Amino acid sequence: MTDEDIKKLIDDLRSQKNYDEAYIGFFQYGGGPDESYIKANRQGLELHAAELLEAALETEKEFEIGKEKTRFSTN
């Protein structure tokens, strides 16, 4: 997908009318993050997807250094 395709998708997701009832939550029920779950409805997931897509576009801009890109590391 091009950046323009992603921006259009973000706009489409955000233009939905039912976001007054949107919800998404990340819950931990035990002692660690491996004992977790997500509770959401469709509207909440769509809005969250739009936020993630926007973050992906911003990350591309933010970490670009000249023509080289910074790589993420788990170390």
N, CA, C and O atoms as CSV, one atom per row, in Angstrom:
chain,resi,resn,atom,element,x,y,z
A,1,MET,N,N,0.842,-1.186,0.000
A,1,MET,CA,C,0.000,0.000,0.000
A,1,MET,C,C,0.884,1.245,0.000
A,1,MET,O,O,1.935,1.281,0.640
A,2,THR,N,N,0.445,2.239,-0.714
A,2,THR,CA,C,1.152,3.505,-0.698
A,2,THR,C,C,0.703,4.322,0.503
A,2,THR,O,O,-0.309,4.023,1.138
A,3,ASP,N,N,1.474,5.358,0.800
A,3,ASP,CA,C,1.089,6.248,1.906
A,3,ASP,C,C,-0.271,6.875,1.660
A,3,ASP,O,O,-1.054,7.057,2.593
A,4,GLU,N,N,-0.555,7.207,0.405
A,4,GLU,CA,C,-1.850,7.804,0.077
A,4,GLU,C,C,-2.996,6.819,0.313
A,4,GLU,O,O,-4.064,7.209,0.784
A,5,ASP,N,N,-2.776,5.547,-0.013
A,5,ASP,CA,C,-3.792,4.516,0.250
A,5,ASP,C,C,-4.055,4.394,1.753
A,5,ASP,O,O,-5.200,4.274,2.187
A,6,ILE,N,N,-2.992,4.427,2.524
A,6,ILE,CA,C,-3.120,4.304,3.981
A,6,ILE,C,C,-3.847,5.517,4.551
A,6,ILE,O,O,-4.704,5.373,5.423
A,7,LYS,N,N,-3.509,6.721,4.062
A,7,LYS,CA,C,-4.190,7.930,4.535
A,7,LYS,C,C,-5.680,7.886,4.212
A,7,LYS,O,O,-6.501,8.303,5.029
A,8,LYS,N,N,-6.034,7.389,3.038
A,8,LYS,CA,C,-7.447,7.267,2.669
A,8,LYS,C,C,-8.160,6.275,3.585
A,8,LYS,O,O,-9.284,6.520,4.023
A,9,LEU,N,N,-7.500,5.155,3.868
A,9,LEU,CA,C,-8.079,4.160,4.771
A,9,LEU,C,C,-8.283,4.745,6.167
A,9,LEU,O,O,-9.315,4.508,6.794
A,10,ILE,N,N,-7.313,5.501,6.653
A,10,ILE,CA,C,-7.436,6.150,7.960
A,10,ILE,C,C,-8.651,7.083,7.969
A,10,ILE,O,O,-9.452,7.063,8.904
A,11,ASP,N,N,-8.776,7.896,6.921
A,11,ASP,CA,C,-9.923,8.814,6.835
A,11,ASP,C,C,-11.239,8.051,6.791
A,11,ASP,O,O,-12.209,8.450,7.435
A,12,ASP,N,N,-11.280,6.950,6.032
A,12,ASP,CA,C,-12.498,6.140,5.957
A,12,ASP,C,C,-12.861,5.555,7.315
A,12,ASP,O,O,-14.029,5.565,7.702
A,13,LEU,N,N,-11.872,5.049,8.040
A,13,LEU,CA,C,-12.134,4.462,9.355
A,13,LEU,C,C,-12.615,5.512,10.352
A,13,LEU,O,O,-13.499,5.247,11.167
A,14,ARG,N,N,-12.031,6.691,10.282
A,14,ARG,CA,C,-12.400,7.754,11.226
A,14,ARG,C,C,-13.716,8.433,10.880
A,14,ARG,O,O,-14.299,9.105,11.732
A,15,SER,N,N,-14.194,8.277,9.663
A,15,SER,CA,C,-15.430,8.953,9.260
A,15,SER,C,C,-16.687,8.189,9.664
A,15,SER,O,O,-17.798,8.640,9.385
A,16,GLN,N,N,-16.529,7.055,10.308
A,16,GLN,CA,C,-17.681,6.288,10.759
A,16,GLN,C,C,-18.448,7.085,11.813
A,16,GLN,O,O,-17.857,7.857,12.568
A,17,LYS,N,N,-19.745,6.895,11.858
A,17,LYS,CA,C,-20.602,7.679,12.749
A,17,LYS,C,C,-20.770,7.062,14.143
A,17,LYS,O,O,-21.243,7.748,15.049
A,18,ASN,N,N,-20.408,5.822,14.341
A,18,ASN,CA,C,-20.737,5.109,15.580
A,18,ASN,C,C,-19.634,5.129,16.631
A,18,ASN,O,O,-19.589,4.239,17.480
A,19,TYR,N,N,-18.750,6.108,16.600
A,19,TYR,CA,C,-17.635,6.078,17.539
A,19,TYR,C,C,-17.981,6.588,18.932
A,19,TYR,O,O,-17.128,6.571,19.819
A,20,ASP,N,N,-19.204,7.039,19.140
A,20,ASP,CA,C,-19.612,7.414,20.486
A,20,ASP,C,C,-19.659,6.189,21.394
A,20,ASP,O,O,-19.471,6.301,22.605
A,21,GLU,N,N,-19.908,5.032,20.814
A,21,GLU,CA,C,-20.003,3.793,21.583
A,21,GLU,C,C,-18.761,2.922,21.441
A,21,GLU,O,O,-18.755,1.783,21.908
A,22,ALA,N,N,-17.707,3.438,20.803
A,22,ALA,CA,C,-16.490,2.655,20.590
A,22,ALA,C,C,-15.776,2.410,21.913
A,22,ALA,O,O,-15.679,3.305,22.752
A,23,TYR,N,N,-15.281,1.198,22.088
A,23,TYR,CA,C,-14.449,0.915,23.255
A,23,TYR,C,C,-13.433,-0.163,22.912
A,23,TYR,O,O,-13.682,-1.054,22.100
A,24,ILE,N,N,-12.288,-0.051,23.557
A,24,ILE,CA,C,-11.243,-1.059,23.481
A,24,ILE,C,C,-10.473,-0.978,24.788
A,24,ILE,O,O,-10.155,0.110,25.268
A,25,GLY,N,N,-10.182,-2.113,25.346
A,25,GLY,CA,C,-9.449,-2.148,26.602
A,25,GLY,C,C,-8.486,-3.318,26.621
A,25,GLY,O,O,-8.770,-4.387,26.081
A,26,PHE,N,N,-7.356,-3.099,27.244
A,26,PHE,CA,C,-6.342,-4.131,27.417
A,26,PHE,C,C,-6.281,-4.429,28.912
A,26,PHE,O,O,-5.990,-3.545,29.719
A,27,PHE,N,N,-6.555,-5.665,29.269
A,27,PHE,CA,C,-6.683,-6.027,30.674
A,27,PHE,C,C,-5.726,-7.152,31.042
A,27,PHE,O,O,-5.490,-8.072,30.258
A,28,GLN,N,N,-5.186,-7.061,32.239
A,28,GLN,CA,C,-4.328,-8.108,32.776
A,28,GLN,C,C,-5.057,-8.728,33.964
A,28,GLN,O,O,-5.393,-8.030,34.920
A,29,TYR,N,N,-5.299,-10.026,33.908
A,29,TYR,CA,C,-6.058,-10.669,34.976
A,29,TYR,C,C,-5.189,-11.483,35.917
A,29,TYR,O,O,-5.673,-11.971,36.938
A,30,GLY,N,N,-3.928,-11.634,35.593
A,30,GLY,CA,C,-3.056,-12.447,36.425
A,30,GLY,C,C,-1.803,-11.686,36.820
A,30,GLY,O,O,-1.785,-10.457,36.886
A,31,GLY,N,N,-0.762,-12.452,37.079
A,31,GLY,CA,C,0.479,-11.872,37.571
A,31,GLY,C,C,1.388,-11.292,36.518
A,31,GLY,O,O,2.320,-10.563,36.857
A,32,GLY,N,N,1.157,-11.583,35.261
A,32,GLY,CA,C,2.059,-11.082,34.230
A,32,GLY,C,C,1.329,-10.772,32.940
A,32,GLY,O,O,0.139,-11.056,32.802
A,33,PRO,N,N,2.058,-10.184,31.990
A,33,PRO,CA,C,1.432,-9.803,30.730
A,33,PRO,C,C,0.968,-10.991,29.886
A,33,PRO,O,O,0.167,-10.821,28.967
A,34,ASP,N,N,1.458,-12.177,30.188
A,34,ASP,CA,C,0.996,-13.359,29.461
A,34,ASP,C,C,-0.412,-13.772,29.894
A,34,ASP,O,O,-1.023,-14.644,29.278
A,35,GLU,N,N,-0.914,-13.154,30.936
A,35,GLU,CA,C,-2.277,-13.412,31.401
A,35,GLU,C,C,-3.113,-12.154,31.139
A,35,GLU,O,O,-3.562,-11.480,32.066
A,36,SER,N,N,-3.304,-11.865,29.877
A,36,SER,CA,C,-3.985,-10.637,29.469
A,36,SER,C,C,-4.999,-10.929,28.376
A,36,SER,O,O,-4.973,-11.989,27.749
A,37,TYR,N,N,-5.898,-9.966,28.157
A,37,TYR,CA,C,-6.867,-10.089,27.080
A,37,TYR,C,C,-7.294,-8.699,26.624
A,37,TYR,O,O,-7.080,-7.703,27.315
A,38,ILE,N,N,-7.895,-8.661,25.454
A,38,ILE,CA,C,-8.429,-7.424,24.893
A,38,ILE,C,C,-9.947,-7.555,24.845
A,38,ILE,O,O,-10.480,-8.588,24.438
A,39,LYS,N,N,-10.634,-6.501,25.263
A,39,LYS,CA,C,-12.092,-6.467,25.161
A,39,LYS,C,C,-12.440,-5.234,24.342
A,39,LYS,O,O,-12.064,-4.116,24.696
A,40,ALA,N,N,-13.170,-5.447,23.233
A,40,ALA,CA,C,-13.472,-4.337,22.336
A,40,ALA,C,C,-14.705,-4.650,21.518
A,40,ALA,O,O,-15.144,-5.796,21.421
A,41,ASN,N,N,-15.253,-3.595,20.929
A,41,ASN,CA,C,-16.292,-3.800,19.926
A,41,ASN,C,C,-15.711,-3.402,18.564
A,41,ASN,O,O,-14.584,-2.914,18.477
A,42,ARG,N,N,-16.481,-3.613,17.526
A,42,ARG,CA,C,-15.982,-3.358,16.176
A,42,ARG,C,C,-15.537,-1.904,15.995
A,42,ARG,O,O,-14.477,-1.643,15.427
A,43,GLN,N,N,-16.342,-0.966,16.476
A,43,GLN,CA,C,-16.011,0.447,16.324
A,43,GLN,C,C,-14.696,0.787,17.025
A,43,GLN,O,O,-13.889,1.558,16.506
A,44,GLY,N,N,-14.491,0.213,18.197
A,44,GLY,CA,C,-13.245,0.441,18.928
A,44,GLY,C,C,-12.042,-0.122,18.193
A,44,GLY,O,O,-10.985,0.507,18.146
A,45,LEU,N,N,-12.202,-1.305,17.619
A,45,LEU,CA,C,-11.103,-1.906,16.856
A,45,LEU,C,C,-10.787,-1.099,15.604
A,45,LEU,O,O,-9.619,-0.930,15.253
A,46,GLU,N,N,-11.818,-0.599,14.928
A,46,GLU,CA,C,-11.585,0.214,13.731
A,46,GLU,C,C,-10.867,1.511,14.086
A,46,GLU,O,O,-9.945,1.917,13.378
A,47,LEU,N,N,-11.271,2.159,15.161
A,47,LEU,CA,C,-10.621,3.392,15.574
A,47,LEU,C,C,-9.174,3.127,15.993
A,47,LEU,O,O,-8.281,3.912,15.675
A,48,HIS,N,N,-8.945,2.033,16.697
A,48,HIS,CA,C,-7.590,1.657,17.104
A,48,HIS,C,C,-6.733,1.348,15.879
A,48,HIS,O,O,-5.558,1.714,15.838
A,49,ALA,N,N,-7.305,0.684,14.889
A,49,ALA,CA,C,-6.578,0.388,13.647
A,49,ALA,C,C,-6.157,1.683,12.952
A,49,ALA,O,O,-5.043,1.778,12.438
A,50,ALA,N,N,-7.045,2.678,12.936
A,50,ALA,CA,C,-6.708,3.966,12.326
A,50,ALA,C,C,-5.537,4.623,13.059
A,50,ALA,O,O,-4.651,5.200,12.428
A,51,GLU,N,N,-5.536,4.535,14.385
A,51,GLU,CA,C,-4.447,5.114,15.174
A,51,GLU,C,C,-3.127,4.397,14.897
A,51,GLU,O,O,-2.083,5.042,14.793
A,52,LEU,N,N,-3.165,3.067,14.776
A,52,LEU,CA,C,-1.949,2.307,14.481
A,52,LEU,C,C,-1.415,2.628,13.089
A,52,LEU,O,O,-0.206,2.767,12.904
A,53,LEU,N,N,-2.305,2.746,12.119
A,53,LEU,CA,C,-1.878,3.091,10.765
A,53,LEU,C,C,-1.256,4.482,10.726
A,53,LEU,O,O,-0.251,4.695,10.047
A,54,GLU,N,N,-1.845,5.424,11.444
A,54,GLU,CA,C,-1.280,6.772,11.491
A,54,GLU,C,C,0.103,6.755,12.149
A,54,GLU,O,O,1.018,7.447,11.703
A,55,ALA,N,N,0.245,5.966,13.202
A,55,ALA,CA,C,1.545,5.845,13.867
A,55,ALA,C,C,2.583,5.248,12.923
A,55,ALA,O,O,3.748,5.648,12.949
A,56,ALA,N,N,2.170,4.299,12.093
A,56,ALA,CA,C,3.095,3.697,11.133
A,56,ALA,C,C,3.586,4.742,10.134
A,56,ALA,O,O,4.770,4.768,9.796
A,57,LEU,N,N,2.695,5.594,9.664
A,57,LEU,CA,C,3.104,6.658,8.743
A,57,LEU,C,C,4.052,7.642,9.417
A,57,LEU,O,O,5.045,8.057,8.820
A,58,GLU,N,N,3.753,8.013,10.646
A,58,GLU,CA,C,4.601,8.956,11.376
A,58,GLU,C,C,5.969,8.354,11.677
A,58,GLU,O,O,6.974,9.064,11.644
A,59,THR,N,N,6.021,7.070,11.967
A,59,THR,CA,C,7.280,6.406,12.257
A,59,THR,C,C,8.203,6.469,11.060
A,59,THR,O,O,9.405,6.690,11.212
A,60,GLU,N,N,7.656,6.278,9.871
A,60,GLU,CA,C,8.456,6.366,8.653
A,60,GLU,C,C,9.102,7.743,8.533
A,60,GLU,O,O,10.279,7.847,8.188
A,61,LYS,N,N,8.343,8.797,8.816
A,61,LYS,CA,C,8.868,10.157,8.709
A,61,LYS,C,C,9.877,10.447,9.813
A,61,LYS,O,O,10.937,11.021,9.565
A,62,GLU,N,N,9.536,10.045,11.030
A,62,GLU,CA,C,10.309,10.405,12.203
A,62,GLU,C,C,11.697,9.775,12.218
A,62,GLU,O,O,12.658,10.409,12.655
A,63,PHE,N,N,11.812,8.537,11.747
A,63,PHE,CA,C,13.080,7.832,11.845
A,63,PHE,C,C,13.892,7.863,10.565
A,63,PHE,O,O,14.918,7.190,10.463
A,64,GLU,N,N,13.449,8.628,9.599
A,64,GLU,CA,C,14.215,8.733,8.370
A,64,GLU,C,C,15.363,9.704,8.595
A,64,GLU,O,O,15.149,10.846,9.002
A,65,ILE,N,N,16.570,9.253,8.332
A,65,ILE,CA,C,17.757,10.087,8.498
A,65,ILE,C,C,18.423,10.147,7.130
A,65,ILE,O,O,19.068,9.191,6.699
A,66,GLY,N,N,18.262,11.273,6.458
A,66,GLY,CA,C,18.762,11.361,5.103
A,66,GLY,C,C,18.053,10.331,4.256
A,66,GLY,O,O,16.824,10.309,4.185
A,67,LYS,N,N,18.829,9.478,3.614
A,67,LYS,CA,C,18.232,8.411,2.808
A,67,LYS,C,C,18.276,7.079,3.529
A,67,LYS,O,O,17.728,6.089,3.045
A,68,GLU,N,N,18.925,7.049,4.683
A,68,GLU,CA,C,18.985,5.824,5.474
A,68,GLU,C,C,17.890,5.855,6.523
A,68,GLU,O,O,17.478,6.924,6.976
A,69,LYS,N,N,17.434,4.702,6.897
A,69,LYS,CA,C,16.383,4.611,7.908
A,69,LYS,C,C,16.939,3.917,9.144
A,69,LYS,O,O,17.736,2.984,9.049
A,70,THR,N,N,16.507,4.385,10.289
A,70,THR,CA,C,16.876,3.756,11.539
A,70,THR,C,C,16.126,2.443,11.680
A,70,THR,O,O,14.930,2.375,11.395
A,71,ARG,N,N,16.803,1.425,12.107
A,71,ARG,CA,C,16.156,0.122,12.307
A,71,ARG,C,C,15.857,-0.051,13.791
A,71,ARG,O,O,16.617,0.384,14.657
A,72,PHE,N,N,14.745,-0.687,14.052
A,72,PHE,CA,C,14.385,-0.984,15.429
A,72,PHE,C,C,15.088,-2.252,15.870
A,72,PHE,O,O,15.272,-3.175,15.077
A,73,SER,N,N,15.476,-2.298,17.114
A,73,SER,CA,C,16.158,-3.466,17.652
A,73,SER,C,C,15.478,-3.879,18.942
A,73,SER,O,O,15.003,-3.035,19.702
A,74,THR,N,N,15.432,-5.171,19.185
A,74,THR,CA,C,14.846,-5.668,20.434
A,74,THR,C,C,15.883,-5.821,21.518
A,74,THR,O,O,15.559,-6.232,22.632
A,75,ASN,N,N,17.127,-5.498,21.213
A,75,ASN,CA,C,18.202,-5.631,22.211
A,75,ASN,C,C,18.345,-4.395,23.046
A,75,ASN,O,O,19.201,-4.342,23.929
